Structure formats: C-alpha cells, structure tokens
Amino acid sequence: MKVKASQVRKTVAAVMDKYNNDAGLLVSILQDIQAEYNYLPRAAVVEVSRRAGVPLTRVYSVATFFKAFSLTERGRHLIHVCIG
C-alpha cells in the first residue's frame, strides 16, 4: 500500500499537534504514526524530523532501536511465537 506524501504530512501534522511538537515524546509520536499506517513510512520519518526540529538520524535511531517499530510494510496480522 503506497501512501501519498500529502496524506502523510496531514497525519504527521495531526499527531505532532496532539503532542505539541514535543521532541521528548518522539516514541509516542512514532507509535501513533505506526498505528495509522502499520509501519513508519519514510516520508513520515522525514516529516517528524523536520517538524520536531531533531536530526533525521535521531528519529531513525529511535525507530530502529525499538523492535516494535517497522520501517517496511507489514501484513495486517502479526504472528508471534514464544519459545521460552
């Protein structure tokens, strides 16, 4: 599912407004965006960086550090297997 850049900008703007553009809430911002698209589109990551005033590398480092975030499209259903 390809997302349109204009739609991504609107979504990011709404989420960022919800959190008052607070870069300290970066994880929550990314969670809300991922909830909308089921992954973090590149355009969204770039827009978050721009609007929050933080380097793009910082946003990517947060997005890649937490296993809950995905930078690639995923299916509608996720299957987790516990081997422990």
N, C-alpha and C positions, 0 to 999 in steps of 0.2 A: 504494500500500500504506500504509494508515494504521497507525501504530504506537500501541500503548497506552501511556499515561503511566506505568503501573506497570511495564511491561516496560522502558521507557526508564530509569526510576530504577534498576532492578536492573542493567541493563547499565552505566550510568554508575558505579554504586557499585563494580561489579567492576573496571572499568577504573581508576577512581581509587584503589582499594585496591592494584592492581598497581603503580601509580606513587606510592604512599604520600601521596596527596593533594598532591603537589608541584606548585605552580602554575608553576614553572620549566619543567616538562615539558608545557606546555599543547599544543604542536604534536603531540607523541606521543599525548597523551590524545585529541585530536580525530581523529587518524589512526585510532586503534583503534576509536573510535565510528563513524567513517565506514565502516570496513571491515565493521562489523556491519550497518549499515543501507543502505550505498551512498550515503548523504548524511548531513548533520547535521540531525536533527530539531530543531525549535525547543525542544521540551521538554528535549532533551539539552543544548543550549547553556545553557539557563537552569539546569539541574541542575549542570552543570560549574562555572558561575559561583558558585553557592551553595556547593557542596562545597569548591571551591578557595579560596574567600574572595576572589575577584577581581571587579572590576566587570563587569557584563554587557557593557558597551561594549568592554572589553578583549578578551573572548572573541570577540565579533563582529568586532572589528578584525583579530584573527588569522585568523579563519575566512574573512574576505573578502579579506585581503591575499594569501593563497596561492591560486593558481589550482587547486591540487589539491583544494581543499575545495569542496563544493557544499551550498548551503542549501536546494535544491529537489531533489525526487526525480528520479533519473536512470534511464535504462534499464539493463538487465542488461549490455549490451555498449556500450563506448565506442569510437568511431571517431576516430582522429587522422590528419590529413593533413599531411604535411610538404611545404611549398612551396619550401624552401630548397635 
